[in-house]
Structures are given as structure tokens and as C-alpha cells.
Amino acid sequence: YETFSKIEAKNILKRIKFHYTPKHASWLNMAEIEINVLSSQCLNQKILELKEMRKHIAAWLKHRNKMKAGINWKFTKEQAEIKFKLNHKTQKLNE
């Protein structure tokens, strides 16, 4: 309990929600990966103030966008339509 008292830490922990992604939702897995990148590249240090954390995230995001960091999708739009039609009976993508 270096940063927060035991009571404060427990109160913060109560507000945190963990969301696990479904097995077949690859886009959610990609979002989860991006959050992990944010954590390891930007939030891997002690930040004491919320305002300071927001500044760090904004600077990281600006740099990430400038570098045009993207996601390397493993299948095409057409392959996705076939897969999701079979599994989820969804409409065509981008309609």
C-alpha cells in the first residue's frame, strides 16, 4: 500500500470492472491488445494525479496516431462476412 491506504485501495478496486472477451470476437481481442499496449508503453510508471495521467495518455495517443499504428487483420472483409454469417447470422459488413 505504497500509493494508497488499504481502505482507499479497496474502494478503488470496487470500482474496477473486468470484461472478458468472447472467444469469437476478434475485434474485441484487438481492442484488448491496444489497451495492453497503452498500459505497457504509457501507464507503466507511477502517475500520481488524474490530470497528469490524461496528459500522458493524450501524448501517447498523439504519437501513436502520428505513427499510424494499426491493426494487422488476419482475414478480409469477405472472409469476415462468411464467418460471421455462419456464426452470428449478421448483416453484411458496412451496410
DOROLO-170671 format. One record per residue: x, y negated, z of N, C-alpha, C, O, CB in turn. Coordinates in steps of 0.02 Angstrom, whole numbers, plus 50000, padded with zeros to 5 digits. Glycine has a CB too. Example, Ala and Ser with C-alpha at 12.3 -4.5 7.8 and 13.67 -1.06 7.14 Angstrom:
<nodes>
506605028450390506155022550390506605016550390507125016650423505655022450452506425011250354506845005350357506454999850394506704994350402507045003050286
</nodes>
This chain:
<nodes>
500425006050000500005000050000500444993850000500394989550044499535000050061500864993549950501344988049944501014981549923501174976249950501894989949895500554981949875500234975949848499594974149885499474968249899500094976749775499184979149901498544978049933498514981949999498854986950007497954980049887498104979450044497994983250105497594989450088497314990050033497614978850159497564994150134497205000450122496474999050106496195002250061497265005050184496164994550141495454992950130495354989750062494894991550025495194988150186495784984850044495734981649978495824986749922495464986649873496254976049972496314991149930496444996249879495845000749870495665002449813497065000349897495525002849924494935007149920494355003449886493995006449846494715009449990494274997049901493744993049869493864992349794493394992849754493694986149901494484991349774494644990849703494514997549669494224997749614495394988749693494725002949700494635009549672493895011249661493715014649612494955014849717493465008849705492745010049697492465006749634491975009149605492365007349759492775001249611492534997649552492795000549487492544998749433492714990349557493295004849490493595007649430493165013449406492975017849446494325009949442493015013549341492635019049312493075022449260493375019249218491965016549280493105028949264493475032949216492985035849166492475038849185493895038549251493135035149102492715037649049493115042649008493635041048980492435031949004492865048649006493215053748967492885054248898492275053948892493195060649003493285055048848493035055048779492805062048758493105067048778493575052448731492275062248717492045068748691492575071948646493015068548619491395067848652492535078448640493025082248602493055080248529493595080148499492875089648608492485078648498492455077348426492415069848409492245068248352491865080848396492555065548454492515058248440493215055448432493485052348477492135054548498493505056648374494205054648363494305047148369494845044948390494445056948296493805043048352493885035848357493955033848430494305029048446493295032148325493615037448475493695035948546494395037848569494695034448611493165039648588494655043348543495335045348560495825039948538496315038548573495505052048528495705036948479496135031648455496105025548501496625022448515495935029548383495505023948525495435018348572495815019948637496135015548666494695016848587495755026048659496105028148719496865027648710497215025548756495905035448737497105029448651497825028848636498035021548639498565019848666497985031948567497625017048610497795009948609497815007148680498245003048695497275006048566497355009248722497365007048792498005009548826498295006048867496735009648830498205015648810498825018348838499435014248815499895013048854498905025648817499435012148751499975007948726499995001348764500524999048784499895006748649499404998348774499364992148813499654993248883500054989148907498624989748818499464998648914499715000048982500465000848984500794998149029499385006249009500735004548936501455005848938501885000048914502454999248937501615011948897501624995948869502024990448841501904983748877502344979448876501874989648768501334983048908501164976448936501024976649011501234972149048500564973648900500684981749033500474981949103500914986449146500704988749199499754984249108501524987649123501984992049159502414988249209502964990549227502424995749110502174982649231502544978449277502074975849331501464976249324502894972549240502354973349383501954970649438501684963749418502074959149405502364970249504501024963149415500704956749398500244955149457499784958949472500304957149329500364949449488500004947949550499344944249540498894944849581500444943849594499294940449486498694936349475498324938449412498634940249362498894928949471497664938149415497244939849357497394935149299497424937349241496504939349375497494928849313497654923949261498314925749225498364925249164497714916849292498804927949264499444930049236499354936249193499664936849140499954931349293498944940949216498824947049178498494945449111498684948249059498384951949218498014940849112497684938849050498174935649001498134936848941497114933849065498644931749027499164928748984499604934048953499764933748893499594923849024499794939048993500214944448967499844948348912500134949848860500414949249025499214949948925498814953648876498724949648812498784952348757498134955648905498574943248818498484938948759499114938648717499084939048656498274931848780499694937948750500334937748714500474944448680500704944648623500914935848761500344949848716500444956548687499994957648627500214960148575500314962048741499364955648633498874956548579499064952348518499014954648461498174954648603499294946248530499504941848475500094945048438500094945248376499714934848502500574947648475501154950948445500934957248407501164958548351501684952748498500494961148437500264967448406499894965848340499994969348291499784971248455499484960648340499124958748279499614956048227499544957448167498594953448295500104952148249500604949448203500984955048169501154954648109501094944748240501134960348206501494966148178501034970648137501254975448106501814970148235500384968948137499874972848100499884980248121499854984748080499994972348025499934981248187499914988048213499244991048197498724987848208500054988148290499244996948172498625000148152498585007348174499015009948209498524999648077498065010448151497945017448166498045021548103497785019748050497235018548196498415026848108498515031348051497975036748053498065041948085499235034548053497425035448019496865040148019497075046547986497445046447937496245037147984496845052048012497045058647988496595061347932496765066447902497045063548045496045057947917495625060147862495295054247829495275048747856495085065147887495035055347769494745049947729494025048547750493735052347789494775051547654493745043147725493055041447738492595047047715492115048847750492865034747703492735049847657492325055147629492355061447674491845064647686492545056947558492955063047697493025068747742492645067647807492345072247835493775070147756492665061447832492315059747893491565060447884491215063147928492485052547916491305058247827490585058847814490375066147814489845067847841490405055547746490775070447783490605077547781490625080447852490165083947872491105081347735491155078947888491225081747955490665079448001490365083648036491905079647984490515073048001490015070548048489305072348027488865072848069490075063048054489185073347963488535075547940488405082547967487845084047990488485075447862488905086747966488835093547991488755093748067488335097448093489445097747971489145089648101489135089848175488615085448207488345087148260489805087948200488465079748177488035074848210487445072548169487025068848193488445068948229487395074848105486855072748061486775065148059486225062548067486195076048083487325061648050487315054348048487235051847977487295055647929487965051548078487085045347970487035042247904487735041447876488235042047911486675035447908487755039947810488405038747779488745032847813488415028147835488325037447703489405033047815489785027547845489705021247803489645021647742490535029447851489705015547835489655008947803489005007847767488985004047718490225008047754488465010947789487805009547759487405005147805486835003447789487425016047744
</nodes>
